[in-house]
């Protein structure tokens, strides 16, 4: 495979190295282990062989060119990117904004640390982002610069707004800061969730290397409203409405309540506690941005869009409905 250098971003923070490698290189667990054993992986310049080592945002991950991929697979096959072009759905578009239904597995926009590290080379060496691919999805978006007003996690699907003008970006940014944008998520969680309002202060390190709620009241105020939609035996389908929009807010709040997302591997445990068992078989955190509402930056009309859950999440929901005793 080709030599790759990745500046780890906030979405990687706290994740095991093996999981990061699997996601970035699209490899199965066996091949990740082969890369690690062959000393092909370096973290901050040092060879790293531990799949369970937790990585931090800002660290430099290198995968060294070792010729053919471990296991005999070709470089092209092991590093091939999913074709997201046909998976992106444009929900609404005008001269000011674009409403997009993002598929899971696609990063919203290039992180600042990656841009600083790669500069103009980012387009060549890093996987494309949603903002990179939008002009391919709708040719009229090739005119002017697209501005991501907010983000969804790479593995979260659903609705987000992209501004097409500086004026729209400023107005939408004001609405987000004023908590005037309506956002609700659908989430499949382990355990018995309940209707509640969750408020905490989120810090970069809650005490175990993970982002989470600070016991000292320091950090960013975060508020999530949880409503039970359907009980599924040992699982629950919930709707989460955001008052604030902090990094990984829903994932953290649900995890710290003892009801982590199905498929969650980072925020799936209490402080200094073991992970909550996950018999769901989910391959990603089951979180979908289902509703987005805002005031149009030009017309000043209040608009709302909705999105149905993606196929993998709907399939898991159906399976849990038919076998609630899992």
C-alpha positions in Angstrom: 0.0 0.0 0.0 1.1 3.6 -0.4 2.7 5.5 2.5 -0.1 7.4 4.3 0.1 10.0 7.0 -3.0 11.0 9.0 -3.3 13.8 11.5 -5.8 12.4 14.0 -8.8 14.6 14.5 -11.4 15.0 17.2 -13.5 12.2 15.7 -10.6 9.8 16.5 -9.9 11.0 20.0 -10.0 8.2 22.5 -10.5 5.4 20.0 -8.3 2.3 19.9 -5.6 2.4 17.3 -6.9 -0.8 15.7 -10.4 0.7 15.1 -8.9 3.8 13.6 -6.7 1.7 11.2 -9.7 -0.4 10.2 -11.9 2.6 9.4 -9.2 4.7 7.6 -7.8 1.8 5.5 -11.0 -0.3 5.2 -9.4 -3.4 6.5 -10.8 -6.3 8.6 -9.5 -7.1 12.0 -7.0 -9.8 10.8 -5.3 -7.4 8.3 -5.1 -4.7 10.9 -3.2 -7.1 13.2 -0.9 -8.0 10.2 0.0 -4.4 9.7 0.7 -3.9 13.4 2.9 -7.0 13.6 4.9 -6.0 10.5 5.9 -2.7 12.2 4.2 -0.8 9.4 2.4 1.6 11.8 3.9 4.5 13.6 2.3 6.9 16.0 4.1 10.2 16.4 7.2 8.7 14.7 7.4 5.6 16.9 6.5 2.0 15.8 3.2 1.0 17.5 2.0 -2.6 17.6 -0.8 -2.4 20.2 -4.3 -2.4 18.6 -5.8 -1.3 21.9 -3.7 1.8 22.4 -6.0 4.9 22.7 -5.1 7.7 20.3 -5.5 11.4 20.8 -6.5 14.2 18.5 -3.5 15.9 17.0 -1.3 12.8 17.0 0.3 11.8 13.7 -0.4 8.3 12.4 1.8 6.9 9.7 1.3 3.7 7.7 4.6 3.0 6.1 5.0 1.7 2.5 5.8 -2.0 2.9 5.1 -3.2 -0.7 2.1 -5.5 -1.2 -0.6 -5.3 1.5 -0.4 -7.9 4.3 -2.3 -11.1 3.4 -1.5 -10.7 -0.3 -4.3 -8.3 -1.2 -3.5 -5.6 -3.7 -3.0 -2.0 -2.5 -5.9 -0.8 -4.6 -8.3 -3.2 -3.0 -7.2 -2.6 0.6 -7.4 1.2 0.4 -10.4 1.6 -1.9 -12.9 4.1 -0.8 -16.7 3.5 -0.8 -18.4 5.3 -3.7 -20.3 8.0 -1.7 -21.1 10.0 -4.8 -24.4 8.2 -5.4 -25.1 7.8 -1.6 -25.3 11.6 -0.9 -28.9 12.9 -1.1 -29.6 16.6 -1.8 -32.8 17.3 0.1 -33.1 21.0 -0.7 -31.0 23.6 -2.5 -31.2 27.2 -3.5 -28.7 30.1 -4.0 -28.1 30.4 -0.3 -28.1 26.9 1.4 -27.9 23.2 0.6 -29.7 20.7 2.9 -27.9 17.3 2.6 -28.7 13.8 3.9 -25.2 12.5 4.7 -24.5 8.7 4.6 -22.7 7.1 7.5 -18.9 6.7 6.9 -18.3 10.0 5.3 -16.5 12.9 7.0 -18.4 16.2 6.8 -15.5 18.6 6.1 -11.7 18.5 6.4 -10.5 19.1 10.0 -8.2 22.1 10.6 -5.4 19.8 11.8 -5.5 17.9 8.5 -5.5 21.1 6.5 -2.5 22.4 8.4 -0.6 19.1 8.0 -1.3 18.5 4.3 -2.3 21.9 2.8 -3.1 21.6 -0.9 -2.0 17.9 -0.8 -5.1 17.0 1.3 -7.3 16.5 -1.8 -4.8 14.0 -3.2 -3.8 12.0 -0.1 -6.8 12.1 2.1 -10.3 10.5 1.6 -12.8 13.0 0.2 -15.2 14.7 2.5 -18.9 15.5 2.0 -18.0 19.1 1.0 -15.5 17.7 -1.5 -18.1 15.4 -3.1 -21.1 17.8 -3.2 -20.1 19.5 -6.5 -20.0 16.0 -8.1 -23.5 15.3 -6.8 -25.0 18.5 -8.1 -23.0 20.3 -10.8 -24.4 23.8 -10.0 -22.6 23.6 -6.6 -19.3 23.9 -8.5 -19.8 27.6 -8.5 -18.5 29.4 -5.5 -17.3 27.9 -2.2 -19.3 25.6 0.0 -19.2 26.4 3.8 -20.0 23.7 6.4 -21.9 25.5 9.1 -21.9 22.4 11.4 -20.8 18.8 11.3 -22.1 15.3 11.8 -19.7 12.6 13.1 -18.2 10.4 10.3 -20.3 7.4 11.3 -23.5 9.4 12.0 -26.0 9.7 9.1 -28.6 12.3 8.4 -29.4 16.0 7.8 -27.1 18.9 7.8 -27.0 22.4 6.2 -24.2 23.8 4.1 -24.0 27.5 3.3 -23.3 28.7 -0.3 -22.6 32.3 0.6 -20.7 34.1 3.4 -23.9 35.9 4.4 -25.7 32.6 4.8 -22.8 31.2 6.8 -22.9 34.2 9.2 -26.7 34.1 9.7 -26.8 30.3 10.2 -23.8 30.5 12.6 -25.8 33.1 14.6 -28.7 30.7 14.8 -26.6 27.8 16.0 -25.0 30.0 18.7 -28.4 31.2 19.8 -29.7 27.5 19.9 -32.4 28.5 17.4 -31.8 25.5 15.1 -34.0 22.5 15.7 -32.1 19.1 15.6 -33.5 15.8 16.6 -31.7 12.4 16.3 -32.9 8.8 16.3 -30.8 6.5 18.3 -30.8 2.8 19.1 -29.3 2.2 22.5 -28.5 -0.7 24.9 -30.5 -0.8 28.1 -33.7 0.8 29.3 -33.5 4.5 28.4 -36.0 6.9 29.9 -37.5 10.3 29.1 -35.3 12.9 30.7 -33.4 16.2 30.3 -29.6 15.7 30.5 -27.4 18.6 31.3 -23.6 18.5 31.9 -20.4 20.3 31.3 -18.3 18.5 28.6 -14.5 18.5 28.9 -11.8 17.1 26.6 -10.9 14.6 29.2 -13.3 13.5 31.9 -10.6 11.6 33.8 -10.0 8.5 31.8 -8.8 9.9 28.5 -12.2 10.2 27.0 -14.2 13.3 26.2 -17.1 13.5 28.7 -18.9 15.2 31.6 -16.7 17.1 34.1 -17.4 16.6 37.7 -16.0 20.1 38.4 -18.4 22.0 36.2 -15.8 23.0 33.8 -16.0 22.8 30.0 -18.9 23.4 27.6 -22.5 23.3 28.8 -24.4 20.6 27.0 -28.2 19.9 27.1 -29.9 16.9 25.5 -33.6 16.0 25.8 -34.3 12.2 25.5 -37.7 10.8 24.6 -38.4 7.0 24.5 -39.9 6.1 21.1 -40.0 2.3 21.4 -38.9 -0.3 23.9 -37.2 -3.3 22.4 -36.5 -5.7 25.2 -33.0 -5.0 26.4 -32.7 -2.1 23.9 -34.5 1.2 23.3 -35.2 3.4 20.3 -35.0 7.0 21.5 -35.3 10.5 20.1 -32.7 13.0 21.2 -33.4 16.7 20.8 -30.4 19.0 21.1 -30.5 22.3 22.9 -26.7 22.7 22.4 -24.5 21.0 19.8 -21.3 20.0 21.4 -18.8 17.4 20.0 -20.2 13.9 20.5 -22.8 15.3 22.8 -25.5 12.7 22.2 -23.1 9.8 22.3 -21.5 11.0 25.6 -24.8 11.8 27.4 -26.4 8.4 26.4 -23.2 6.5 27.3 -22.8 8.1 30.7 -26.5 7.3 31.5 -25.7 3.6 31.0 -27.5 3.4 27.7 -24.8 3.7 25.1 -25.5 3.6 21.4 -25.6 0.2 19.8 -22.2 -0.1 18.0 -20.6 2.6 20.3 -17.0 1.7 21.2 -15.7 4.9 22.8 -18.5 6.3 25.0 -19.8 2.9 26.0 -18.7 2.8 29.7 -19.0 4.9 32.9 -15.9 6.7 34.2 -13.2 4.1 35.0 -15.8 1.3 34.4 -15.9 -1.6 31.9 -17.7 -1.3 28.6 -21.4 -2.1 28.6 -22.0 -5.4 26.7 -23.3 -5.0 23.2 -25.1 -8.0 21.8 -26.7 -5.9 19.1 -24.1 -6.7 16.4 -24.2 -3.1 15.2 -21.2 -2.2 13.0 -21.3 1.5 13.8 -22.8 3.8 16.4 -26.6 3.8 15.6 -27.3 7.5 15.4 -29.2 9.3 12.7 -29.9 13.1 12.4 -33.6 12.8 11.5 -34.9 16.4 11.8 -33.4 19.8 11.0 -35.3 23.1 11.4 -34.0 26.6 10.9 -34.9 30.1 9.7 -33.8 30.5 6.1 -31.0 33.1 6.0 -32.5 35.0 3.1 -36.3 34.6 3.2 -36.5 34.5 7.0 -39.0 31.7 6.7 -39.0 28.9 9.2 -38.3 25.6 7.4 -38.1 22.0 8.6 -36.7 18.8 6.9 -37.0 15.2 7.9 -35.0 12.1 7.0 -35.9 8.4 7.5 -33.3 6.2 9.1 -30.8 4.5 6.8 -31.0 0.9 5.7 -28.5 -0.6 8.2 -30.2 1.1 11.1 -33.7 0.2 9.9 -32.6 -3.5 9.5 -31.2 -3.6 13.0 -34.4 -2.0 14.4 -36.5 -4.7 12.6 -34.2 -7.4 14.0 -34.5 -6.1 17.5 -38.3 -5.9 17.2 -38.5 -9.6 16.1 -36.0 -10.8 18.8 -36.4 -8.6 21.8 -34.9 -11.2 24.1 -31.4 -10.8 22.5 
